[in-house]
Amino acid sequence: MQTQTFPLKNMDCDACQRLVSMTLQDLPGVEKVVANEREVAVTYDEGKITPATLQSALADVGHAA
């Protein structure tokens, strides 16, 4: 398992934090997600998912920095 922190943008409310958390948590290989208004820490199995995929999922929901 690896934990990586990604910066976030446009995090204006609690719903944004929930959206980011739910989006990442649903990806295969993601074990834990902790989001706040500035960043998200993701613990994941590097054999199942890459940081690029995580960053892409953040971009898809409009919160990649």
C-alpha positions as CSV (number, residue, x, y, z in Angstrom):
1,M,0.0,0.0,0.0
2,Q,1.1,3.5,-0.7
3,T,-0.3,6.8,0.5
4,Q,-0.1,9.9,-1.7
5,T,-1.5,13.4,-1.2
6,F,-3.0,15.4,-4.1
7,P,-3.7,19.1,-4.0
8,L,-7.3,20.2,-4.7
9,K,-9.0,23.2,-6.1
10,N,-12.6,24.5,-6.1
11,M,-13.4,22.9,-2.8
12,D,-16.1,25.2,-1.6
13,C,-18.3,23.0,0.6
14,D,-18.7,19.7,2.4
15,A,-20.5,18.3,-0.7
16,C,-17.3,18.8,-2.7
17,Q,-15.3,16.8,-0.1
18,R,-17.9,14.0,-0.2
19,L,-17.8,14.0,-4.0
20,V,-14.0,13.7,-4.1
21,S,-14.0,11.0,-1.4
22,M,-16.8,8.9,-3.0
23,T,-15.2,9.2,-6.5
24,L,-11.8,8.0,-5.4
25,Q,-13.1,5.4,-2.9
26,D,-15.0,3.7,-5.8
27,L,-11.9,3.1,-7.8
28,P,-10.4,-0.4,-7.7
29,G,-7.3,-0.5,-5.5
30,V,-8.2,2.5,-3.3
31,E,-8.2,1.6,0.4
32,K,-8.7,4.9,2.2
33,V,-9.5,8.5,1.2
34,V,-9.2,11.6,3.5
35,A,-10.2,14.9,1.9
36,N,-10.2,18.4,3.2
37,E,-10.6,21.8,1.4
38,R,-6.9,21.9,0.3
39,E,-5.8,18.3,-0.4
40,V,-6.8,14.6,-0.4
41,A,-4.7,11.8,1.0
42,V,-5.3,8.5,-0.8
43,T,-4.0,5.1,0.4
44,Y,-4.0,2.6,-2.6
45,D,-2.6,-0.6,-3.9
46,E,0.0,0.5,-6.5
47,G,-0.4,-2.8,-8.3
48,K,-4.0,-2.0,-9.1
49,I,-4.1,1.8,-9.7
50,T,-1.7,4.5,-10.6
51,P,-1.3,8.1,-9.4
52,A,-2.2,9.2,-12.9
53,T,-5.5,7.4,-12.7
54,L,-6.3,9.1,-9.3
55,Q,-5.3,12.5,-10.7
56,S,-7.5,11.9,-13.8
57,A,-10.5,11.0,-11.5
58,L,-10.0,14.3,-9.7
59,A,-9.9,16.2,-12.9
60,D,-13.1,14.5,-14.1
61,V,-15.0,15.9,-11.1
62,G,-13.3,19.3,-11.4
63,H,-11.1,19.3,-8.4
64,A,-7.6,18.5,-9.7
65,A,-5.2,21.3,-8.9
